[in-house]
Amino acid sequence: MTLTTTATPATPGQTTTLTATLSDNTINTGKIVFKINGKTVKDANGKVIYAKITNGTVSVDYTLPETYKAGNYTVTATFIAPCYDRIEASETLTLIA
């Protein structure tokens, strides 16, 4: 089983969609945790965003902090589920000014 991730280019302060897809689209268990440059993605209240998997896919709308600067960031998606090995995948997120 493999995991791929994508991130829509955005500007600081804008909402982007983080997506992760497992090669096995029958999986409906477990969760995905996203990180940007090694920092776990959290909601406005500081809680970690855990995306639940449906048919092997998750999508999370995330508002990028306005403190981010234009450039490339590494988005990492980590799949965590009982009875499955932990899987990670990374993609580049480009922030434009």
VEXLUM-61694 format. One record per residue: x, y, z of N, C-alpha, C, CB in turn; residue in three letters. Coordinates in pm, 1 decimal. Glycine has a CB too. Example, Ala and Ser with C-alpha at 12.3 -4.5 7.8 and 13.67 -1.06 7.14 Angstrom:
<recs>
    neast   nnorth      nup   caeast  canorth     caup    ceast   cnorth      cup   cbeast  cbnorth     cbup residu
   1319.0   -569.0    780.0   1230.0   -450.0    780.0   1320.0   -330.0    780.0   1130.8   -447.3    904.6    ALA
   1285.0   -225.0    708.0   1367.0   -106.0    714.0   1290.0      3.0    787.0   1408.4    -59.8    572.5    SER
</recs>
This chain:
<recs>
    neast   nnorth      nup   caeast  canorth     caup    ceast   cnorth      cup   cbeast  cbnorth     cbup residu
     85.4   -116.9      0.0      0.0      0.0      0.0     89.9    123.1      0.0    -97.1     -0.2    122.5    MET
     49.3    223.9    -74.2    124.9    349.0    -79.3     33.2    465.8    -48.5    191.6    367.7   -217.2    THR
     94.6    579.4    -18.2     21.9    701.3     16.0     77.6    813.9    -68.5     33.1    734.3    168.4    LEU
    -10.5    894.0   -128.1     32.9   1013.7   -199.9    -37.1   1133.0   -137.6      1.9   1003.8   -353.5    THR
     23.4   1249.4   -151.2    -35.3   1370.4    -95.2    -21.9   1484.4   -195.5     32.0   1407.5     39.2    THR
   -116.8   1575.2   -190.4   -111.4   1693.6   -275.3   -150.4   1815.1   -193.1   -204.0   1678.5   -398.8    THR
   -101.9   1929.6   -236.2   -134.2   2056.1   -170.9   -151.5   2161.4   -279.9    -22.7   2098.1    -68.0    ALA
   -259.4   2235.4   -272.3   -290.1   2338.0   -370.1   -207.2   2462.5   -342.9   -439.7   2371.3   -368.5    THR
   -138.0   2518.8   -444.2    -62.6   2642.2   -422.0   -153.6   2751.0   -363.9      1.7   2690.8   -554.0    PRO
    -96.8   2833.9   -276.7   -177.3   2934.8   -207.8    -89.1   3051.7   -166.7   -247.9   2874.3    -84.4    ALA
   -151.8   3150.3   -103.3    -79.6   3262.6    -46.2    -96.7   3258.5    105.4   -130.1   3398.2   -105.1    THR
     -2.3   3317.5    180.4    -17.1   3320.5    326.0   -150.8   3382.8    365.4     99.0   3398.7    390.5    PRO
   -220.1   3321.9    461.7   -350.8   3369.1    506.5   -466.5   3310.9    428.1   -356.0   3517.4    498.2    GLY
   -438.3   3243.4    318.8   -541.1   3183.9    233.5   -564.9   3038.8    275.3   -500.0   3191.6     83.7    GLN
   -683.2   2988.0    243.5   -714.8   2848.1    270.7   -668.7   2762.9    153.6   -866.7   2829.0    296.3    THR
   -602.2   2653.3    185.5   -557.9   2557.6     84.9   -617.0   2421.7    120.3   -401.6   2551.1     76.6    THR
   -622.6   2332.5     24.1   -672.7   2197.9     47.1   -555.6   2101.1     49.0   -776.0   2157.4    -61.0    THR
   -543.0   2028.0    158.6   -442.6   1922.9    171.3   -514.0   1790.2    148.5   -370.9   1927.0    312.2    LEU
   -462.9   1709.5     57.2   -527.1   1583.7     21.7   -427.0   1469.6     32.1   -586.6   1590.7   -120.0    THR
   -473.0   1356.4     83.2   -391.3   1234.9     88.4   -475.1   1119.6     35.1   -340.8   1205.5    234.4    ALA
   -411.4   1033.9    -44.5   -481.5    921.0   -105.3   -400.4    794.0    -85.6   -507.3    946.4   -255.7    THR
   -465.6    691.8    -34.5   -403.7    559.6    -20.7   -426.2    481.8   -149.5   -461.9    481.9    102.2    LEU
   -330.8    396.4   -185.1   -346.3    316.3   -306.7   -460.0    215.3   -294.3   -216.3    243.6   -338.6    SER
   -498.3    180.3   -172.1   -610.8     89.8   -148.5   -733.9    173.9   -115.5   -579.3    -11.8    -32.8    ASP
   -822.0    191.6   -213.2   -938.7    279.3   -193.3  -1052.8    213.6   -116.9   -989.9    325.9   -326.4    ASN
  -1029.8     94.4    -60.8  -1133.7     30.0     20.6  -1114.4     60.8    168.9  -1132.9   -122.2     -1.9    THR
  -1010.3    133.3    203.2   -982.9    162.1    344.8  -1072.2    275.0    394.3   -834.2    199.0    365.6    ILE
  -1143.5    247.4    502.4  -1232.0    344.8    565.9  -1205.3    352.1    715.5  -1378.7    309.1    540.1    ASN
  -1083.7    320.5    754.1  -1046.2    322.3    894.5   -915.7    398.0    909.7  -1033.6    178.9    950.8    THR
   -889.1    442.0   1029.4   -765.2    514.0   1054.2   -780.4    662.7   1029.9   -654.9    459.2    967.6    GLY
   -666.5    730.8   1032.5   -668.8    875.2   1013.4   -538.1    920.4    950.8   -693.0    948.1   1147.0    LYS
   -541.0   1040.9    900.7   -423.8   1105.2    841.6   -394.4   1230.3    923.0   -446.7   1139.7    689.6    ILE
   -268.3   1251.0    951.9   -222.6   1372.8   1018.0   -130.1   1443.7    919.0   -148.9   1341.6   1155.8    VAL
   -152.9   1573.0    897.6    -69.1   1651.6    807.8     29.8   1734.7    887.7   -155.0   1742.1    718.2    PHE
    149.1   1753.1    831.4    249.6   1842.2    888.0    301.5   1932.0    776.0    366.5   1761.4    955.1    LYS
    334.4   2054.5    811.7    396.8   2146.9    717.8    532.0   2183.8    777.4    306.8   2275.0    691.6    ILE
    638.4   2152.0    702.8    776.2   2171.6    750.3    795.6   2114.2    890.7    812.2   2321.0    749.7    ASN
    736.3   1997.0    914.0    755.7   1927.2   1040.5    662.7   1968.6   1153.4    893.4   1946.6   1084.3    GLY
    581.1   2071.8   1132.8    487.5   2116.2   1236.2    348.0   2063.1   1205.5    485.6   2270.8   1246.4    LYS
    287.6   1997.3   1303.4    155.0   1938.8   1285.8     51.1   2046.9   1258.9    115.7   1857.3   1409.4    THR
    -35.3   2022.2   1160.7   -141.7   2115.7   1124.0   -248.2   2114.5   1233.8   -204.2   2078.6    985.0    VAL
   -282.4   2234.2   1281.9   -381.2   2247.7   1389.4   -491.6   2344.7   1347.7   -313.6   2296.0   1520.1    LYS
   -606.8   2331.7   1414.1   -718.4   2421.5   1385.9   -699.3   2554.2   1459.9   -852.6   2355.8   1426.1    ASP
   -796.8   2643.8   1447.5   -788.6   2777.0   1508.3   -779.1   2771.1   1660.6   -909.3   2859.8   1468.0    ALA
   -824.4   2660.3   1720.8   -820.3   2644.0   1866.8   -694.0   2572.9   1914.8   -942.2   2567.0   1913.4    ASN
   -602.2   2544.4   1822.8   -478.0   2477.4   1860.1   -487.6   2327.0   1869.9   -431.1   2530.0   1988.6    GLY
   -598.6   2269.5   1824.4   -617.7   2123.8   1828.8   -565.2   2061.1   1698.7   -769.0   2087.9   1850.2    LYS
   -497.6   1947.5   1712.8   -447.3   1876.1   1596.2   -564.7   1834.1   1507.9   -363.4   1752.6   1639.0    VAL
   -550.1   1854.9   1378.3   -653.8   1815.1   1282.8   -626.2   1671.5   1239.8   -657.6   1911.5   1158.7    ILE
   -715.6   1580.4   1277.6   -708.3   1441.2   1235.7   -812.9   1421.7   1127.1   -730.9   1342.5   1356.3    TYR
   -770.0   1386.6   1007.4   -863.9   1366.7    897.5   -900.6   1219.0    888.6   -803.8   1416.6    763.2    ALA
  -1029.5   1190.3    895.4  -1076.4   1051.9    884.9  -1080.3   1009.7    739.1  -1215.9   1035.7    949.4    LYS
  -1045.4    884.7    716.1  -1034.1    830.6    581.0  -1167.7    777.1    532.2   -928.8    720.3    576.1    ILE
  -1202.9    812.3    410.5  -1321.5    759.5    344.1  -1279.6    712.8    205.5  -1436.1    866.8    336.1    THR
  -1298.6    584.8    179.2  -1261.3    525.2     50.7  -1116.2    555.8     14.2  -1354.1    575.5    -59.6    ASN
  -1028.6    550.2    113.6   -886.0    567.1     90.8   -839.0    709.1     70.7   -847.4    489.6    -24.7    GLY
   -927.2    807.7     92.0   -891.1    947.1     64.5   -935.0   1038.7    177.7   -953.5    993.5    -67.4    THR
   -855.5   1144.1    200.8   -894.7   1251.1    291.9   -858.7   1384.5    228.3   -825.8   1235.3    431.0    VAL
   -936.6   1485.5    261.8   -906.8   1622.8    222.3   -934.9   1712.5    341.3   -990.7   1666.5     97.5    SER
   -845.2   1807.9    363.5   -858.6   1901.1    474.3   -838.7   2042.3    420.6   -756.8   1869.1    588.2    VAL
   -933.6   2130.3    447.9   -915.6   2271.4    415.5   -842.6   2334.5    532.9  -1053.3   2343.4    387.0    ASP
   -730.4   2399.5    503.3   -645.4   2455.0    608.6   -606.9   2598.1    572.4   -518.5   2367.6    629.6    TYR
   -630.5   2689.2    666.2   -592.2   2828.2    645.4   -447.2   2845.8    687.1   -684.6   2924.4    724.5    THR
   -365.2   2884.0    591.0   -222.6   2901.5    616.9   -198.8   3024.9    702.9   -144.6   2912.6    484.9    LEU
   -111.5   3015.6    800.2    -82.3   3131.4    884.8    -30.9   3249.0    800.3     21.5   3093.9    993.3    PRO
    -71.9   3367.8    835.4    -26.1   3486.2    763.4    122.5   3511.3    786.0   -106.6   3608.2    806.0    GLU
    179.5   3448.1    887.3    322.2   3463.8    915.9    410.2   3385.3    818.8    351.5   3419.6   1057.9    THR
    350.9   3293.1    743.2    428.8   3218.8    643.7    472.9   3314.1    533.8    346.4   3100.6    584.3    TYR
    590.4   3290.6    481.4    643.6   3372.2    373.4    634.9   3294.2    242.6    790.0   3414.8    402.8    LYS
    640.2   3365.5    131.4    638.9   3300.0      0.3    757.6   3204.5     -8.4    643.4   3405.1   -115.4    ALA
    736.4   3091.0    -72.4    842.5   2991.0    -88.6    784.4   2851.5    -88.3    947.4   3004.3     22.1    GLY
    871.9   2754.5    -81.2    830.4   2614.4    -82.7    832.3   2556.2     57.8    921.0   2532.5   -175.1    ASN
    728.6   2480.6     90.1    714.1   2414.6    219.3    689.5   2266.3    193.4    597.7   2478.0    303.7    TYR
    733.4   2182.6    285.3    711.4   2038.9    271.8    586.9   1999.6    351.1    835.7   1958.5    320.5    THR
    489.8   1941.9    281.4    368.8   1889.4    345.3    386.4   1738.3    356.7    237.8   1926.7    263.5    VAL
    372.6   1687.4    478.9    383.8   1543.9    503.4    250.5   1492.1    554.7    497.7   1512.8    604.5    THR
    203.4   1384.1    494.6     81.6   1316.9    540.2    124.4   1184.7    602.9    -21.3   1294.2    421.5    ALA
     70.6   1155.2    722.3    101.9   1030.4    791.5    -27.4    953.3    814.3    175.0   1057.5    926.5    THR
    -30.0    829.9    765.2   -144.7    739.9    781.6   -122.7    657.8    907.5   -163.8    647.0    656.5    PHE
   -222.6    661.4    996.5   -216.6    587.1   1122.6   -346.6    507.2   1136.4   -195.6    684.1   1245.9    ILE
   -333.1    375.5   1152.8   -452.0    291.1   1170.4   -410.9    159.2   1235.0   -523.6    265.4   1033.9    ALA
   -502.4    103.6   1318.0   -473.6    -29.2   1372.7   -469.8   -131.2   1258.5   -580.2    -69.9   1479.8    PRO
   -386.0   -230.2   1272.3   -374.2   -339.5   1174.7   -303.7   -299.2   1045.0   -511.1   -392.2   1141.8    CYS
   -252.6   -177.2   1035.5   -179.1   -133.2    917.3    -47.5    -71.3    961.7   -262.5    -32.0    833.2    TYR
     51.6    -80.3    875.1    176.8    -12.8    901.4    157.8    137.6    884.8    287.9    -65.0    808.1    ASP
    235.9    213.4    959.2    235.7    359.5    946.3    301.5    393.5    812.0    311.9    429.2   1067.7    ARG
    239.6    484.5    737.2    291.5    524.0    606.4    299.2    676.2    601.8    201.9    468.6    490.3    ILE
    405.3    727.8    540.9    419.4    872.2    523.7    447.3    904.1    377.7    532.0    927.8    613.8    GLU
    401.8   1021.3    335.6    430.3   1072.2    202.0    446.0   1223.4    212.7    317.1   1033.3     99.9    ALA
    531.0   1279.2    126.9    554.5   1423.3    129.9    535.1   1484.4     -7.8    695.0   1453.6    181.6    SER
    500.3   1611.7     -6.5    478.3   1688.7   -129.5    520.3   1832.0   -100.9    327.5   1681.5   -177.6    GLU
    553.1   1906.3   -204.0    590.3   2045.5   -188.4    467.6   2134.2   -202.3    697.2   2084.7   -290.8    THR
    450.4   2225.3   -107.9    345.7   2326.6   -112.0    415.0   2458.3   -145.8    265.6   2335.1     25.4    LEU
    370.3   2523.6   -252.7    429.5   2649.9   -292.7    340.1   2763.9   -248.5    452.3   2654.4   -444.3    THR
    398.1   2855.9   -170.7    327.1   2976.7   -131.0    376.1   3091.1   -218.9    348.7   3008.6     21.0    LEU
    280.5   3162.9   -275.5    313.8   3273.9   -362.4    277.0   3405.1   -294.9    242.5   3260.5   -497.4    ILE
    350.0   3508.5   -328.7    326.7   3639.6   -266.0    206.7   3707.5   -326.3    449.3   3729.4   -280.1    ALA
</recs>
